[in-house]
């Protein structure tokens, strides 16, 4: 994934890169909360617990940040550039 595509993906998932990982924006929190609602609808007990917390609760924000990081890394893994490297690696 080239730097421009990486930045676009980070923005799309509401993440910003910091020195020791990722921070989540409000947009990312909103997207992740919607995903957590989907997961709760599928019977995910962790999503149910997290959604019972206040939106201001740091634990809920951390859960949502993890959802967004997982989505971002999944997108990055599907990058044609990274797939090309995986195929050509010894």
Secondary structure, 3 states (H helix, E strand, C coil): CCHHHHHHHHHHCCEEEECCEEEECHHHHHHHHHHHHHHHHCCCHHHHHHHCCCCCCHHHHHHHHHHHHHHHHHHHHCCHHHHHHHHHCC
